[in-house]
């Protein structure tokens, strides 16, 4: 295990010397219950959102830190995980010079963000069983490789990556390893958050969009060493998480019982859906899943996608992705939605 990694060795020079914007609420921290605020040029008439939100989301981070067993200083919150990922690009990758490593088939925003930030994206395909090809990844790395993106459980394949393979990359790569755990709440594997202390080059991203059912409020979570979080805080917009999002997120993360009930129901529905899908005539393979969706290989993905659409069911056609020819990705719905899906699949299979 390598503990000598120095994050400053991969931070962009302009970020090292950057002085972050200091907002009015950075200079004075209080609940404001007995204060008159004349510092931020706000509308003084109270309506619940006339004041700027806490730029550091202190109350929400405090709850998340306690639930995850980490320090508040190891958490960054963003306007969805996509903002968090973009911040990581801008902190560590020099445009037109550096490169990242991604492992298709995987989440498409890594590639989009690499293009936006003018960063070369070196793609190393997963193996046929959807695991990282460590030997090929290490061959693709050079002195300008700054980040490896691992999505585990992976989207769109649904599987969790081997811990041993991830460990090898963390130990042998002299750069940042990002593990995207958007679907970790549905997985039988444990989050890598508990191992942050062992790997100074590890960043973990999570979201409230999936298991917490809060895709509409856009809140992404980032966990890393205090050094990494302090770097990301330097470049994040001062009020990137709005007041309404902070309030709604706080309500939801405190309601752990409801969240766990929904996760359990989704997992139950997932297992029933997988078992039924295996009996559908034109479904050639149902891939193992550790997420709230299932990838299936069918005889003709384009045809089956359109047939589902004609019957009021929107799926995701992944046939254009590497290693995913003639595949559809199906999110696990409610029990009634899954029943409708199966009914339609059986009908179009007999047509």
C-alpha positions in Angstrom: 0.0 0.0 0.0 1.4 3.4 -1.0 0.8 6.2 1.5 3.4 8.7 0.1 1.2 10.1 -2.6 1.3 14.0 -2.5 -1.8 15.6 -3.9 0.1 18.8 -4.7 2.0 16.9 -7.4 -1.2 16.6 -9.5 -2.9 20.0 -8.8 -2.9 22.5 -11.6 -0.4 25.4 -11.0 -3.1 28.1 -11.3 -5.3 26.3 -8.8 -2.4 26.2 -6.3 -2.0 29.9 -6.4 -5.7 30.7 -6.6 -7.4 32.8 -3.9 -11.1 31.6 -3.7 -13.9 34.1 -3.7 -14.9 35.0 -0.1 -18.6 35.5 0.2 -20.4 37.5 2.9 -21.4 34.3 4.7 -17.8 33.1 4.8 -16.9 36.1 6.8 -19.6 35.7 9.4 -20.9 32.3 10.5 -24.1 32.2 12.7 -27.7 31.1 12.5 -28.5 34.8 12.3 -31.4 34.6 14.7 -30.5 37.8 16.5 -28.5 39.6 13.8 -29.2 42.3 11.3 -27.5 41.4 8.0 -26.5 44.4 5.9 -23.5 42.7 4.3 -24.7 40.9 1.2 -27.0 43.4 -0.6 -29.9 41.0 -0.1 -33.6 41.9 -0.1 -34.3 42.4 3.6 -38.0 41.2 3.5 -38.2 37.7 4.9 -39.8 35.1 2.6 -37.7 32.0 3.5 -35.3 32.3 0.6 -34.3 36.0 0.6 -31.0 35.2 2.2 -28.0 33.5 0.5 -27.7 29.8 1.5 -24.8 28.6 3.7 -22.0 28.3 1.2 -20.5 25.3 3.0 -23.8 23.5 3.9 -22.6 23.0 7.4 -25.8 21.5 8.9 -26.3 19.0 6.1 -22.6 18.0 6.1 -22.7 17.5 9.9 -25.5 14.9 9.5 -23.9 13.2 6.5 -20.5 13.0 8.3 -22.2 11.3 11.3 -24.0 8.8 9.1 -20.9 8.0 7.0 -18.5 7.9 9.9 -16.2 10.6 8.5 -15.1 14.1 9.3 -17.0 17.1 8.0 -13.7 18.3 6.4 -13.7 15.3 4.1 -17.0 16.2 2.4 -17.8 18.4 -0.5 -21.4 18.9 -1.8 -22.2 19.9 -5.4 -25.1 20.8 -7.7 -25.5 17.1 -8.7 -22.5 14.7 -9.1 -21.9 16.2 -12.5 -20.7 19.5 -10.9 -18.5 17.5 -8.5 -16.9 15.6 -11.4 -16.4 18.9 -13.3 -14.6 20.4 -10.3 -12.3 17.4 -10.2 -11.4 17.9 -13.8 -10.7 21.6 -13.3 -8.6 21.0 -10.2 -6.3 18.4 -11.5 -6.2 18.4 -15.4 -4.4 21.0 -17.5 -6.3 21.7 -20.7 -4.6 20.4 -23.9 -1.9 18.7 -21.8 -3.3 16.1 -19.4 -5.3 13.0 -19.9 -7.8 10.8 -18.0 -8.6 7.1 -18.2 -12.1 5.9 -18.6 -13.4 2.3 -18.9 -16.2 1.9 -21.4 -19.0 1.0 -21.3 -19.5 3.5 -18.5 -21.2 6.7 -17.4 -21.2 9.0 -20.4 -20.5 12.3 -18.5 -16.8 11.5 -18.0 -16.3 11.7 -21.7 -18.5 14.8 -22.0 -16.6 16.6 -19.3 -13.3 15.7 -20.8 -14.3 17.3 -24.0 -15.7 20.4 -22.3 -12.4 20.8 -20.4 -10.2 20.0 -23.4 -8.7 16.9 -21.7 -7.7 13.8 -23.7 -9.9 10.8 -22.7 -8.0 7.5 -23.0 -10.5 4.7 -23.2 -9.6 1.3 -22.0 -12.5 -1.2 -22.5 -13.7 -3.4 -19.7 -13.0 -7.1 -20.0 -15.7 -9.3 -21.4 -17.0 -9.9 -17.9 -17.1 -6.1 -17.3 -14.1 -5.8 -15.0 -11.3 -3.2 -15.3 -8.4 -4.5 -17.5 -5.7 -3.4 -15.1 -2.8 -4.4 -17.3 -4.1 -2.3 -20.3 -5.0 0.6 -18.0 -1.4 0.7 -16.6 -0.1 0.6 -20.2 -2.3 3.6 -21.2 -0.9 5.7 -18.4 1.8 8.3 -18.9 3.2 11.3 -16.9 0.2 13.4 -18.0 -2.4 10.9 -16.8 -4.1 12.6 -13.9 -7.4 10.7 -13.2 -8.8 7.2 -13.5 -12.6 7.1 -13.4 -14.2 3.9 -12.0 -18.0 3.6 -11.8 -18.8 0.8 -9.3 -21.5 -0.4 -9.4 -21.0 0.4 -13.1 -23.5 2.1 -15.4 -24.8 0.6 -17.7 -23.6 -2.9 -16.8 -24.8 -3.0 -13.2 -21.9 -5.0 -11.7 -19.5 -3.9 -8.9 -15.8 -4.1 -9.7 -13.4 -6.4 -8.0 -12.0 -4.8 -4.9 -8.6 -6.4 -5.6 -8.4 -4.8 -9.0 -9.4 -1.4 -7.6 -6.7 -1.7 -4.9 -4.1 -2.4 -7.6 -5.0 0.7 -9.4 -4.9 2.8 -6.2 -1.5 1.5 -5.3 0.2 1.7 -8.7 -1.3 4.9 -10.2 0.4 8.1 -9.2 -2.7 10.1 -9.8 -6.2 10.5 -8.6 -8.7 7.5 -8.6 -12.3 8.5 -8.6 -14.8 5.8 -7.6 -18.3 6.8 -8.7 -20.7 5.2 -6.2 -24.0 6.5 -7.5 -25.6 3.1 -7.0 -23.7 1.9 -3.9 -26.9 1.9 -1.7 -28.3 -1.0 -3.8 -25.0 -3.0 -3.7 -24.0 -5.9 -1.5 -20.5 -4.4 -1.5 -19.4 -1.9 1.1 -18.6 1.7 0.1 -15.0 2.7 -0.2 -15.6 5.6 2.2 -14.3 3.5 5.0 -10.9 3.1 3.3 -10.3 6.8 2.5 -7.7 7.0 5.2 -5.6 4.3 3.5 -5.5 5.9 0.0 -4.7 9.7 -0.2 -5.3 9.6 -3.9 -8.9 8.3 -3.6 -12.0 10.3 -4.3 -15.5 8.9 -3.9 -18.6 10.4 -5.4 -22.2 9.6 -4.4 -25.6 11.1 -5.0 -29.0 11.6 -3.5 -30.6 11.0 -7.0 -30.9 7.2 -6.8 -31.6 5.5 -3.5 -32.7 8.7 -1.8 -35.2 9.5 -4.6 -34.1 13.1 -4.9 -33.0 13.4 -8.5 -35.0 16.7 -8.8 -33.1 18.6 -6.2 -29.6 17.9 -7.7 -27.3 17.1 -4.9 -24.0 15.3 -5.3 -21.7 14.1 -2.6 -17.9 13.9 -2.6 -15.7 12.2 0.0 -11.9 12.5 0.0 -9.0 13.5 2.1 -9.1 16.9 3.8 -6.3 18.1 1.4 -8.3 17.2 -1.7 -11.6 18.7 -0.3 -9.8 22.0 0.5 -8.5 22.1 -3.1 -12.0 21.5 -4.5 -13.5 24.1 -2.2 -11.1 26.7 -3.6 -12.7 26.5 -7.0 -16.3 25.7 -6.4 -18.9 28.5 -6.9 -19.6 30.1 -3.5 -23.4 29.3 -3.4 -23.4 26.1 -5.5 -26.1 24.3 -3.4 -29.2 26.4 -3.0 -31.3 26.8 0.1 -34.3 24.7 -1.0 -32.0 21.8 -1.9 -30.2 22.0 1.4 -33.5 21.9 3.3 -35.1 19.1 1.3 -31.9 17.1 1.5 -31.8 17.5 5.3 -35.3 16.2 5.6 -34.6 13.2 3.5 -31.2 12.1 4.9 -32.7 12.3 8.4 -35.6 10.1 7.4 -33.4 7.0 7.3 -36.3 4.6 7.9 -38.2 5.6 4.8 -35.1 5.5 2.7 -34.2 2.0 3.8 -37.8 0.8 3.3 -37.7 2.0 -0.3 -34.3 0.5 -0.9 -35.5 -2.9 0.4 -38.6 -2.7 -1.8 -36.5 -1.9 -4.9 -34.2 -4.8 -4.2 -37.2 -7.1 -3.8 -38.7 -5.9 -7.1 -35.3 -6.2 -8.8 -34.9 -9.8 -7.8 -38.4 -10.6 -9.0 -37.9 -8.7 -12.2 -34.6 -10.5 -13.0 -36.2 -13.9 -12.4 -39.0 -13.1 -14.7 -36.8 -11.6 -17.4 -34.9 -14.9 -17.7 -38.1 -16.5 -19.0 -38.8 -14.0 -21.7 -38.4 -15.6 -25.2 -36.3 -12.9 -26.9 -34.1 -12.1 -23.8 -30.8 -13.8 -24.5 -29.0 -12.8 -21.3 -29.8 -11.1 -18.0 -26.6 -9.6 -16.6 -25.8 -9.7 -12.9 -26.7 -6.4 -11.3 -25.7 -4.7 -8.1 -27.7 -1.5 -8.9 -31.4 -0.5 -9.3 -31.4 -1.4 -12.9 -30.8 -4.5 -15.0 -29.0 -4.8 -18.4 -30.4 -7.4 -20.7 -29.2 -8.7 -24.1 -32.0 -9.2 -26.6 -32.3 -10.4 -30.2 -32.8 -6.9 -31.6 -32.4 -4.0 -29.3 -33.6 -1.3 -31.7 -36.8 -3.2 -32.5 -37.6 -4.1 -28.9 -36.9 -0.5 -27.7 -39.4 0.8 -30.2 -42.0 -1.8 -29.3 -41.7 -0.9 -25.6 -42.0 2.8 -26.5 -45.1 2.1 -28.5 -46.6 0.5 -25.4 -45.8 3.4 -23.1 -42.6 2.1 -21.6 -39.3 4.1 -21.9 -36.2 2.0 -21.6 -32.5 2.8 -22.4 -31.1 1.4 -25.6 -27.4 0.7 -25.0 -26.6 -1.1 -28.2 -24.2 1.5 -29.4 -22.0 1.2 -26.4 -18.8 -1.0 -26.4 -19.5 -4.6 -25.4 -23.3 -3.8 -25.2 -24.5 -4.8 -28.6 -28.3 -5.5 -28.6 -28.7 -4.5 -24.9 -31.4 -2.6 -23.1 -31.1 -1.1 -19.7 -34.2 -1.3 -17.5 -34.7 0.6 -14.3 -36.5 -1.3 -11.5 -39.9 0.4 -11.1 -42.7 -0.2 -8.7 -44.3 -3.6 -8.5 -47.1 -2.4 -10.8 -44.7 -0.8 -13.3 -42.7 -4.0 -13.4 -45.8 -6.1 -13.9 -46.7 -3.9 -16.9 -43.2 -4.2 -18.3 -43.3 -8.0 -18.1 -46.8 -8.1 -19.6 -45.7 -6.0 -22.5 -42.5 -8.0 -23.0 -44.4 -11.3 -23.1 -46.9 -9.8 -25.6 -44.3 -8.4 -28.0 -42.4 -11.7 -27.7 -45.4 -13.6 -29.0 -46.1 -11.1 -31.8 
